Amino acid sequence: MGIRWNDYPVDGVHDEVILGQGRPRPGAEALCSYLASVDDAALAERVASAEMVIRLMGITFRVYGDDGGSIDRHWPYDLIPRILPLPEWRRIEAGLKQRALALNMFIDDVYHDQRAFADGIVPRELLATSKNFRPECMGVSPPHGVWAHICGSDLVRHCDGTVYVLEDNLRVPSGVSYMIENRQITKRCFPELFRRARILPVDDYPSQLYAMLASLSPRPGDLPQIVVLTPGIYNSAYYEHSYLAQRMGVELVTGADLFVDEDDCVQMRTISGPRRVDVIYRRVDDLFLDPEVFHPDSMLGVPGLMRAWRQGKVALANAPGAGVADDKVVYTYAPALIRYYLDAEPILPNVPSFRCVYPDERDHVLANIDKLVVKAANESGGYGLLIGPHATPAERDAFADAVRRDPRNYMAQPMLTLSTVPTIVGNRAVPRHVDLRPFILSGESIEVTAGGLTRVALVEGSTVVNSSQGGGSKDTWVVDVGGA
C-alpha cells in the first residue's frame, strides 16, 4: 500500500521532509512519491537489506556501561533520509565556514597575543579555568594558522524553522565514517532515487581529508607520510579510525608503532626499518599524546611527540590545545568572536544560552532548571546533561548542587522543539527528532562536506540523538531542487 503521507503528523514541529497535509518539501518530491508507491512487503525487504549490509560490513560502535565494561553494537540506521534543498544548504555551508575560520583565529590568538581577552571580548578568567587550555602550546604556529583541522559542529532546527549551532566539536570529532556508510547503504536500497534526484555526493570526503592533511606536511614537495593514530581496538570510534585509514590509503598506528628520534623527527616502525612520519591524524586525546609532557603513565601516545610538533618536524591534526574552543561556555562567545575577528555578522545563530559563571544568569538557571537543558562545559556524547522537563526532582536537585559547586563548568539553554524526519517503525513512517553534524575541513582552504551525519532520536518523544544514548542515524541528502 505504501506510506500514506496524508496520515503523517507534523503539528507543532518543523519536519524536514513533509510540509503538512502530505505535501513534500522542495527536494523531497521524488522520495515521497517513491515511498508512497512501495508496498509494505517491499519496504520491509529494504529495511532488512539495510540491516544485513550493516552486519556483513561490520559497521559497529562501542557503548560503555556504568560497570566499566563495553559492548560493540551494530550501527543503528534508518532508511528514510533527511532532505536539505541546495539553496538552504549553501547558506548553512557559508555559516559553517565563517564559524570555523573565526574559531581557528581565536585558538591561534589564545596561544599567541590573546587580543580577544585584552579587548574584553572573552573574559580572561574563562581561560584560567579552562580544562582544555594547554600552556605547553603557547607560541606554537601550526601550518596555515589552523588548529582545528576537522570540526563537527552540531546543528538543530527549531519549530520556527531557524537553524541554530548547538555546539562545536573541535578536539577529535567522530561520525564521518557513518555519514559515508549511510550513503552507501541508501544507494543500495534506493538506487532508483539516485537516478531521479540530483543529490550532492559525500563519497569524496576521504580524498578531501587526505588532501587537507597532506597540505600540513613539513616537507612540501615530497609525498607525505600520513598516519592515523588510534588508541586501539577498544576505543568507541575504532571502526572509524580503521575505516578512514583504509579509505585514505594510509597506515593505522598506535603509539607503540611510533617513536621520536634524536633529530626530533617522528618515525614509524616498519618491517623494512624506520620511516619518517610527516602528518599524524590523531584520534587520541591531548592528555594521552605524550607522556613526557602530559600523563606520564600514558601508553597511548608517543614520548617526545610534543617536542617534535613544537619544532615543526611533524604536523598534528587536530592540533593539541584546539579544545580550548571546544567548551560549551566558550561556545556562547562564538558570535562575538565572528564579529571581532571577521568584522561580520554571524550567518548561523547560537542557541540562546545562560552562563552559570555569572551570578544573574546562574540564578535564572537555578530558578528555571525544570524548564532548561543544563550542560557540563566539556562533556560529550550525551553525558553530563540534564534535560530539565524530563528529569526527576532528585536529578534536578543533584544538578543544581553541581552548578552551585562549580558554576564555571555549566551552561544552560532553553528546551528547543527539534525538527523531525519520517522514521520507519514497523510498516509506518512516524516523526522522530533529529540534529545534524556537518564536517568542516580547514587547511589551505575550508571545505564542508555536503550534508553531514543526521542523528535521530529513535525513542518517541526523545530529543537525545547520541548513539551512546540510544540514538540512530540517517543519510542526509542535499538536493539540487532545480534538477530534482
C-alpha positions in Angstrom: 0.0 0.0 0.0 3.0 2.3 0.6 3.4 5.1 3.1 0.3 7.3 3.4 1.7 10.8 3.8 -1.7 12.3 4.5 -1.7 10.5 7.8 1.8 11.7 8.8 1.6 14.2 11.7 3.6 17.4 11.6 1.6 19.6 14.0 3.8 22.0 16.1 7.1 20.9 14.6 9.2 21.6 11.6 9.5 18.4 9.6 12.5 18.1 7.2 10.6 16.1 4.6 6.8 16.9 4.9 5.2 20.3 4.9 1.8 19.1 6.0 -1.3 17.5 4.6 1.0 15.0 2.9 2.8 17.7 0.8 6.6 17.1 0.4 9.1 19.8 0.9 11.1 21.1 -2.1 13.7 18.4 -3.0 11.7 15.6 -1.3 9.1 15.1 -4.0 10.8 12.0 -5.6 11.4 10.4 -2.2 7.9 10.8 -1.0 6.4 9.6 -4.3 8.6 6.6 -4.3 7.8 5.6 -0.7 4.1 6.1 -1.3 4.3 3.6 -4.3 6.3 0.9 -2.4 4.1 -1.8 -0.7 4.7 -2.9 2.8 6.5 -6.1 1.8 8.9 -4.2 -0.5 9.6 -1.6 2.3 10.3 -4.4 4.8 12.6 -6.0 2.3 14.6 -2.8 2.0 14.8 -2.4 5.8 16.0 -6.0 6.2 18.5 -5.5 3.3 20.0 -2.4 5.1 20.3 -4.3 8.4 22.0 -7.2 6.6 24.5 -4.9 4.9 25.4 -3.3 8.3 26.0 -6.8 9.8 28.0 -8.0 6.8 30.2 -4.9 6.6 30.7 -5.0 10.4 29.6 -1.3 10.9 29.7 -1.0 14.6 30.1 1.4 17.5 31.1 0.8 21.1 29.0 1.5 24.1 30.4 1.8 27.6 28.4 0.7 30.6 28.3 2.0 34.2 30.2 -1.1 35.3 33.2 -0.1 33.2 32.5 -2.8 30.6 31.7 -2.2 27.0 30.0 -3.8 24.1 30.1 -3.4 20.3 26.7 -2.8 18.6 25.6 -2.7 15.0 25.2 0.9 13.7 21.6 2.0 14.1 20.4 3.2 10.7 17.0 4.4 9.4 16.1 4.1 5.8 14.3 7.5 5.2 16.9 10.3 4.5 16.8 13.9 5.7 16.4 16.4 2.9 18.1 19.8 2.5 17.4 21.9 -0.6 20.7 23.1 -2.1 19.9 26.9 -1.7 19.4 26.4 2.1 22.5 24.3 2.3 24.6 26.9 0.6 23.7 29.3 3.4 24.5 26.7 6.1 27.8 25.9 4.4 28.8 29.6 4.4 27.9 29.9 8.1 30.0 26.9 9.0 33.0 28.2 7.0 32.7 31.5 8.8 32.5 29.9 12.2 35.4 27.5 11.6 37.6 30.4 10.4 36.7 32.6 13.5 37.2 29.7 16.0 40.6 28.9 14.5 41.6 32.6 14.7 40.5 32.5 18.3 42.6 29.4 19.2 45.6 30.9 17.5 45.1 34.1 19.4 44.8 32.2 22.7 48.3 30.7 22.1 49.9 34.0 20.9 48.8 37.6 21.6 45.5 36.9 23.5 43.9 40.0 22.0 40.4 38.8 22.5 41.0 38.7 26.2 42.8 42.1 26.3 40.0 43.7 24.4 37.3 42.2 26.6 35.6 40.0 24.0 36.1 36.9 26.2 36.7 37.2 29.9 40.2 36.2 30.8 39.0 34.1 33.8 37.5 31.6 31.4 40.9 30.8 30.1 42.4 30.4 33.6 39.7 27.8 34.4 39.6 26.1 31.0 40.1 22.3 31.2 41.3 22.2 27.6 43.8 25.1 27.6 47.3 23.7 27.2 50.1 26.1 28.3 52.5 23.7 26.5 51.1 25.0 23.2 52.0 28.7 23.8 53.9 30.2 20.9 53.4 27.3 18.5 52.4 28.3 15.0 50.9 25.4 13.1 50.7 25.4 9.3 48.2 27.9 7.9 47.4 29.1 11.4 44.9 26.3 11.7 44.5 24.3 14.9 41.1 22.6 14.5 41.5 21.0 11.1 38.5 18.7 11.4 35.4 20.2 13.1 32.0 18.7 13.6 29.5 21.5 14.6 26.1 20.2 15.7 23.1 22.0 14.2 19.5 21.9 15.2 16.4 23.4 13.7 13.7 24.8 16.0 10.0 24.6 15.2 10.0 28.1 13.7 12.4 26.8 11.0 15.6 28.6 12.4 18.8 26.5 12.2 21.0 27.0 15.2 24.5 25.9 16.1 24.1 23.8 19.2 27.8 23.2 19.9 31.2 22.9 18.3 33.4 19.7 18.4 37.0 20.7 17.8 39.1 18.0 19.6 38.6 14.6 18.0 35.1 14.8 16.4 33.7 11.5 15.2 30.9 10.2 13.0 32.1 11.0 9.5 32.6 7.3 8.6 29.0 6.6 9.4 27.9 9.5 7.2 29.7 7.9 4.3 28.4 4.4 5.1 24.9 5.7 5.4 25.1 7.0 1.9 26.4 3.6 0.6 23.5 1.7 2.3 20.9 4.2 1.0 22.2 3.8 -2.6 21.8 0.0 -2.3 18.3 0.4 -1.0 17.1 3.2 -3.3 19.1 3.1 -6.5 16.2 4.4 -8.5 16.1 7.6 -6.5 19.7 8.4 -7.1 18.9 8.3 -10.8 15.9 10.6 -10.4 17.2 13.3 -8.0 20.3 15.4 -8.1 21.9 14.5 -4.7 25.3 16.0 -3.9 27.9 13.4 -3.2 29.7 12.7 0.2 31.9 9.9 -1.0 34.8 12.3 -1.8 35.4 13.1 1.9 38.4 10.7 2.4 40.2 12.3 -0.6 39.4 15.8 0.8 40.7 14.7 4.2 43.9 13.3 2.7 44.5 16.5 0.6 44.0 18.7 3.7 46.3 16.5 5.8 48.9 16.5 3.0 48.9 20.3 2.9 50.2 20.3 6.5 53.3 18.3 5.7 56.6 19.9 6.9 58.3 18.6 3.8 56.4 20.2 0.9 57.1 18.8 -2.5 57.6 15.2 -1.2 54.9 12.6 -1.0 53.9 12.9 2.7 53.8 10.0 5.1 50.4 10.3 6.8 49.2 8.1 9.6 46.0 7.8 11.7 46.9 7.5 15.4 44.3 5.4 17.3 44.1 4.5 21.0 43.4 0.9 19.8 40.6 -1.6 19.2 38.8 -0.9 22.5 38.1 2.8 21.6 34.5 3.6 20.9 35.4 5.1 17.5 37.9 2.4 16.4 35.7 1.4 13.5 36.0 4.9 12.1 39.8 5.1 12.7 40.4 2.0 10.6 37.8 3.0 8.0 39.4 6.4 7.3 42.9 5.0 7.3 41.8 2.4 4.7 39.9 4.8 2.6 42.8 7.3 2.5 45.4 4.5 1.9 47.5 5.4 4.9 48.8 3.4 7.9 46.7 3.0 11.1 49.1 3.1 14.0 49.1 3.1 17.8 51.6 4.9 20.0 53.8 1.8 20.2 54.3 2.0 16.4 55.9 5.4 16.6 59.0 6.9 18.2 60.8 10.2 18.1 64.5 10.0 17.0 67.5 12.1 18.1 66.7 14.7 15.4 63.2 15.1 16.9 61.5 13.6 13.9 58.7 11.1 14.3 59.5 7.6 12.9 57.2 4.7 12.2 58.4 1.2 12.9 58.1 -1.0 9.8 59.5 -4.4 8.7 61.9 -2.5 6.4 63.1 -0.2 9.1 62.1 3.3 10.4 60.1 5.5 8.1 59.7 9.2 8.8 56.1 10.4 9.5 55.1 13.9 8.3 51.4 14.2 9.4 49.5 12.5 12.2 45.7 12.5 12.2 45.4 11.8 15.8 42.3 10.3 17.5 44.0 10.3 20.9 43.0 13.0 23.5 45.6 15.7 24.3 46.5 14.4 27.8 47.5 11.0 26.4 49.5 12.2 23.4 53.0 12.5 25.0 53.9 11.0 28.4 56.9 13.4 28.6 54.5 16.3 28.7 51.1 15.2 29.9 50.1 12.0 31.7 53.4 10.2 32.4 51.7 6.8 32.6 50.0 7.1 29.2 50.6 4.0 27.0 48.6 5.6 24.1 50.9 8.3 23.0 54.5 8.8 21.8 57.3 10.1 24.1 58.7 13.3 22.6 55.8 13.9 20.2 55.0 17.4 21.5 58.7 18.3 21.1 58.7 17.2 17.5 55.4 19.1 16.9 56.7 22.3 18.5 59.8 22.2 16.3 57.7 21.8 13.2 59.1 18.3 12.4 55.6 16.8 12.3 52.0 18.1 11.9 49.2 17.0 14.2 45.6 17.2 13.3 43.7 18.3 15.2 46.5 20.3 17.0 46.9 19.9 20.7 45.2 22.7 22.5 42.4 23.1 20.0 39.9 22.0 22.6 40.2 25.5 24.3 37.4 26.5 21.9 35.6 23.1 22.4 34.0 24.4 25.6 30.3 24.9 25.9 30.9 28.2 27.8 33.4 29.5 25.2 30.7 28.5 22.6 28.5 31.2 23.9 31.1 33.8 22.7 31.3 32.5 19.2 29.0 35.2 17.7 31.1 37.9 19.4 34.3 36.2 18.1 33.0 36.2 14.5 32.3 40.0 14.8 35.7 40.6 16.4 37.9 38.6 14.0 35.9 38.8 10.8 34.0 42.1 11.2 30.9 40.3 10.1 27.5 39.2 11.5 27.2 35.5 12.2 25.3 33.7 9.4 24.2 30.9 11.8 23.0 31.9 15.3 23.8 30.2 18.6 21.0 28.7 20.7 20.3 31.4 23.4 22.4 30.4 26.4 22.8 31.1 30.0 26.3 31.0 31.6 26.3 29.8 35.2 29.6 31.5 35.9 27.7 34.8 36.0 25.5 35.2 39.1 22.4 36.7 37.5 22.4 34.0 34.7 23.1 31.3 37.3 20.2 32.4 39.4 17.9 32.2 36.3 19.1 28.7 35.6 18.6 27.5 39.2 15.1 29.1 39.3 14.1 27.5 36.0 16.1 24.3 36.0 12.9 22.3 35.3 12.5 24.1 32.0 16.1 24.2 30.7 18.7 21.9 29.3 21.8 22.2 31.5 25.2 21.0 30.2 28.6 20.5 31.6 31.2 22.6 29.7 33.4 19.8 28.4 31.3 16.6 28.3 30.1 15.0 25.0 28.2 12.0 23.8 25.0 12.9 25.7 26.8 12.7 29.1 26.9 15.5 31.7 23.5 16.6 30.5 20.2 17.4 32.3 17.0 17.8 30.3 15.0 19.6 32.9 11.5 18.9 31.7 12.2 15.2 31.6 14.3 14.9 34.8 13.1 13.8 38.2 13.1 16.2 41.1 16.1 14.3 42.6 18.1 14.6 39.3 17.3 18.4 39.1 18.4 18.9 42.7 21.6 17.0 42.2 22.4 19.1 39.1 21.6 22.3 40.9 24.1 21.4 43.6 26.7 20.7 40.9 26.1 24.1 39.4 26.5 25.8 42.7 29.8 23.9 43.4 31.4 24.7 40.0 29.4 27.3 38.1 32.2 27.7 35.5 31.6 24.2 34.4 27.9 24.7 33.4 25.7 26.5 31.0 22.0 26.1 30.1 19.8 26.5 27.1 16.0 26.6 26.5 14.4 23.3 25.5 14.0 23.5 21.8 11.4 21.7 19.8 13.8 19.9 17.4 12.8 19.3 13.8 11.7 15.8 12.8 12.2 13.4 9.9 10.0 10.5 9.0 11.4 7.3 10.5 10.2 3.7 9.8 8.6 1.9 12.7 7.0 -1.3 11.6 5.4 -0.5 8.2 4.7 3.1 9.1 6.6 6.4 8.9 6.5 8.3 12.2 8.2 11.6 13.1 11.4 11.4 15.2 13.6 14.3 16.3 17.0 14.9 14.6 20.1 17.0 14.6 22.8 17.4 12.0 26.6 17.1 12.3 28.3 18.5 9.2 32.1 18.1 8.9 34.4 21.0 8.1 37.9 20.6 6.9 40.3 23.5 7.4 43.8 23.7 5.9 44.9 25.9 3.0 41.2 26.3 2.4 37.9 25.4 4.1 35.7 22.6 2.8 32.3 21.5 4.1 31.0 18.0 3.2 27.6 18.2 1.6 25.1 17.5 4.4 26.7 15.6 7.2 25.6 13.0 9.7 21.9 13.2 10.6 21.4 11.7 14.1 17.9 10.6 15.1 16.3 10.0 18.5 14.7 6.6 17.9 12.6 6.7 21.0 9.3 8.5 20.6 9.4 12.0 22.1 13.1 11.9 22.9 15.5 14.6 21.8 18.7 12.7 22.7 20.2 11.6 19.4 23.6 10.3 20.5 24.2 6.7 19.5 25.7 6.1 23.0 22.3 7.1 24.4 20.1 5.0 22.1 20.0 7.3 19.0 20.4 6.3 15.4 21.3 7.9 12.1 20.1 8.7 8.6 21.5 9.6 5.3 21.4 13.4 4.6 20.5 14.5 1.0 21.5 17.9 -0.2 19.3 18.1 -3.3 19.7 20.4 -6.2 16.0 21.3 -6.4 16.5 22.7 -9.9 17.3 19.2 -11.1 15.0 17.2 -8.9 
